[in-house]
Amino acid sequence: MVKLVKATLHDIPAMQEMVTSEVKDGIILERNEDEVATNIRSYVLAKDGEKIVGY
């Protein structure tokens, strides 16, 4: 079951990993850990168990 939860600083590496291919393909800009951390309150994650399946 997928649940929506607020992102935490602990989630940042997994969030960055999810968009690696889009960054490499030039679809989105890379955001470093500090940039994501600054805006972490803006992110909502879709989690299936402990796995992040979207944000």
Protein Blocks (a to p, Z undefined) as FASTA:
>chain_A
ZZdddddfklmmmmmmmmmmmmmnomaccddfklmmmmmmmpccddehjbcfbZZ
